[in-house]
Each structure stands twice: as C-alpha cells, then as structure tokens.
C-alpha cells in the first residue's frame, strides 16, 4: 500500500513538472501583423517635432514623419504633466491603425536639458517603433514586438 501511494505521488509530481515545462510563464504572441512593414526601419524625428507635441491641444492632428509615401500621423489624445512640470507624457492615437498609440514622454533633467522617451505600439501588432537618441538626433527604430517585450 505504501509503495502504491509513493508511486502515485511520484507519478503526479512528474506530471506536474511536465505540465510546467509545456506551459511557460510568458509566451510571446508571434501572430501579430506587421503594420509597419512598408515603413523604413529608421525614421529621423526632430527635437522641434518632439517639442511641438507638448504645445498642441488634445484633438490636434500630428504628422509623425514627413514622408508622403508611408505617412504616419495621429491625433493627440492627452497630455499629462507631473513632478512640477519636469515630466510630461503625451498619448497619440495613430490614424488607420486601430488600438495603436505613440506614447511620448518629455523629461526635464535640469533647466535646458531635456530627454525624450517613446514607443509606437499596438496591442495586436507584431512590430513597433522605439524612440532612440543618437547624439543630438532622435530616431524611431522599428523593432519586433517580442524583442521589446523581452527588454
């Protein structure tokens, strides 16, 4: 009887461990569509544009890039400021891409020193853009959504 009970416990433990190996805690969804496949991998974004976003009013349309071929534009949904106006966040919904937003933050490090962070991301997309600074210039760099989730 004890051997049978021990065998049953070992069998159930083995099945439990096997089930955990089959169902990982985080499994990225690789079925998202590539909404930006015709858009260049890198889009230069001027600090003038980034500054201008925070001068607009909710409801205003904004061109994200200046290309006529693969034009990306969106509507400013909201701007929020925090920490005595040293942190601003803008949410821009992109035209023609359902549930896709450009979340942009403006961080005042010290008077005269400003940094921007941003991501263009959609819930059901397989690709996205991340705002990267290289020297004084900012770029929207195309990434696979799973690589962004892994970071």
C-alpha positions in Angstrom: 0.0 0.0 0.0 2.8 2.4 0.9 4.6 1.5 -2.4 1.5 2.2 -4.4 1.0 5.6 -2.6 4.6 6.5 -3.2 4.4 5.6 -6.9 1.2 7.6 -7.2 2.9 10.7 -5.6 5.9 10.3 -7.9 3.7 9.9 -10.9 1.7 13.0 -10.1 4.8 15.0 -9.3 6.3 14.0 -12.7 3.1 15.1 -14.5 3.1 18.4 -12.7 6.7 19.1 -13.6 6.0 18.1 -17.2 3.0 20.4 -17.4 5.0 23.3 -16.1 7.6 22.7 -18.8 4.9 22.7 -21.5 3.2 25.9 -20.3 5.8 28.6 -19.9 5.0 31.6 -17.7 5.4 34.1 -20.5 4.9 33.1 -24.1 5.1 36.0 -26.6 2.4 36.2 -29.2 4.1 35.9 -32.6 0.9 36.0 -34.6 0.6 39.9 -34.7 0.5 41.5 -38.1 3.4 43.7 -39.3 1.6 47.0 -39.6 4.9 48.9 -40.4 6.4 46.5 -43.0 6.4 49.2 -45.7 7.8 51.9 -43.4 11.6 52.4 -43.2 13.4 50.7 -40.3 14.6 54.1 -39.0 12.7 57.4 -39.1 14.5 60.6 -38.1 12.5 62.7 -35.7 13.5 66.3 -35.0 13.5 67.7 -31.5 11.4 70.5 -32.9 8.6 68.0 -33.6 9.0 66.4 -30.2 8.8 69.8 -28.5 5.8 70.8 -30.7 3.8 67.8 -29.5 3.6 69.3 -26.0 2.4 72.7 -27.4 -0.6 71.1 -29.1 -4.1 70.5 -27.7 -5.9 67.2 -27.4 -7.7 66.5 -30.7 -5.0 68.1 -32.9 -3.6 66.0 -35.8 0.2 65.4 -35.8 2.4 64.2 -38.6 4.8 61.6 -37.0 7.0 61.5 -40.1 7.4 63.8 -43.1 7.2 61.1 -45.8 4.4 61.3 -48.4 4.7 57.6 -49.3 4.4 55.9 -45.9 2.9 58.8 -44.0 2.3 58.2 -40.3 0.1 60.6 -38.5 -2.1 60.6 -35.4 -4.4 62.5 -33.2 -3.2 63.8 -29.8 -5.4 62.2 -27.2 -4.0 63.6 -24.0 -1.1 65.4 -22.3 -0.3 64.9 -18.6 2.4 66.7 -16.6 3.8 65.6 -13.3 6.6 66.4 -10.8 6.3 70.2 -11.0 6.3 70.1 -14.8 9.5 68.1 -15.2 7.7 65.1 -16.7 5.2 65.3 -19.5 3.5 62.4 -21.2 1.5 62.6 -24.5 -0.6 59.9 -26.0 -1.2 60.0 -29.7 -3.5 57.5 -31.5 -2.3 56.7 -35.0 -4.7 57.1 -37.9 -5.6 53.9 -39.8 -4.2 51.6 -37.1 -6.8 50.5 -34.6 -5.6 50.4 -31.0 -2.1 51.7 -31.9 -0.6 54.6 -29.8 2.6 56.7 -29.7 3.4 57.2 -26.1 5.9 60.0 -25.8 7.5 61.4 -22.6 9.4 64.6 -22.2 11.7 64.6 -19.1 13.4 67.8 -17.9 16.6 66.6 -16.4 17.7 70.1 -15.4 16.9 73.6 -16.8 17.9 73.4 -20.5 18.4 69.6 -20.6 15.5 67.6 -21.9 15.3 63.9 -22.8 12.5 62.1 -24.7 11.4 58.5 -24.5 8.7 57.0 -26.6 7.2 53.9 -28.2 4.7 53.3 -31.0 2.9 50.2 -30.1 -0.3 48.3 -30.8 -2.0 45.6 -28.9 -2.3 43.3 -31.9 0.8 44.2 -33.9 4.0 42.2 -34.4 6.1 45.3 -34.9 6.6 48.6 -33.1 8.9 51.6 -33.0 11.1 52.8 -30.1 12.4 56.3 -29.9 16.2 56.2 -29.6 18.6 59.1 -29.2 21.9 59.1 -31.1 23.9 62.1 -30.3 21.6 65.1 -30.6 19.3 63.3 -33.1 16.3 61.1 -32.3 15.1 58.2 -34.4 12.1 55.9 -34.3 13.7 52.5 -34.8 11.5 49.6 -35.9 11.6 46.6 -33.7 9.9 43.2 -33.4 7.3 43.5 -30.6 8.7 40.4 -28.9 12.2 41.9 -28.6 10.6 45.0 -26.9 8.7 42.8 -24.5 11.8 40.9 -23.6 13.6 44.1 -22.6 
